[in-house]
Amino acid sequence: MQNMRDIQRRIGSVKNTQKITRAMKMVAAAKLKNAQDRAEDARPFFNKTVEVLRGVFTRTKEASHPLLADREDGRHLVIVITGDRGLCGAYNHKVIDIAEEIVEEEEEVSLMVLGRKARDYFRRRETDIMAEYVQLDDYPGYGFANNLADEIIHHFEAEDVNKVSMIYTHFNSAISQTVKTMQLLPVEKFSEAEEKSESEEEKMDSETAGEEIKSKKYVDYIFEPSPAEVFDNILPQYLINVIYSALLESKASEFGARMTAMDSATENANEMIDKLTLKYNRARQAEITKEITEIVGGAEALK
């Protein structure tokens, strides 16, 4: 059995660790509130951007643009968004695991890593890293997303890569985050199956409300001056919005995961302190019993 001094040292060490985890939890909780507000405020704008763009695809016959070019095979650029720091549970590992699966399954894969954790992991495995960004701001700016979009578009139009995907974490709540993979380039067109599914949902909703729906004919958009020049503005803006939203979602997820992890660590420290205190009391009781036994034995020997 450990002596009482060793147990006291362990209790002191755990209490010091507990102070750190409690402080980190409070910091993460404060940052989470701002990050969550930003992510939730950006969602309507992101969803509307996707809706408008896909609507244009659905109702336009002349949807032709370099960013829509679907090329077979070729190099796949994967954008991996993680954190710069750890102590946030499985937040970083979940993203890295999905990225690693893509690297192992496909022959030509390059990475654009955002965050020190992904950078260090794939650098150790000598994976092709096309670009890296570390020391990201706690609240990423729109300008940073703009620069990323410009770099991605440059590589795609130069045919350095034939496909661009992004792996990020969607924020559901402080205790729930979902890793998502999204294709950025070529921009996916709104499929007929999706259009039919949405039309059926609209019909069901209207029938529930007791309204009658007549068959609708969609008219193609008329572009001025031309579809290509309109898409020159729409598609880059779409990419910027998607990347910016993913950055905000990932940061909110990171703070939520860190707050939850530090809360669990603090609770575990409490349990460990209780167990060590019980162990210390038992050791102290055993020591007192031993001393009493020795005193009684000595007194008996003097008789």
Secondary structure, 3 states (H helix, E strand, C coil): CCCHHHHHHHHHHHHHHHHHHHHHHHHHHHHHHHHHHHHHHHHHHHHHHHHHHHHHHHHCCCCCCHHHCCCCCCCEEEEEECCCCCCCCCHHHHHHHHHHHHHHHCCCEEEEEECHHHHHHHHHCCCCEEEEECCCCCCCCHHHHHHHHHHHHHHHHCCCCCEEEEEEEEEEECCEEEEEEEEEECCCCCCHHHHHHHHHHHHHHHHHCCCCCCCCCCCCCCCCCCHHHHHHHHHHHHHHHHHHHHHHHHHHHHHHHHHHHHHHHHHHHHHHHHHHHHHHHHHHHHHHHHHHHHHHHHHHHHC
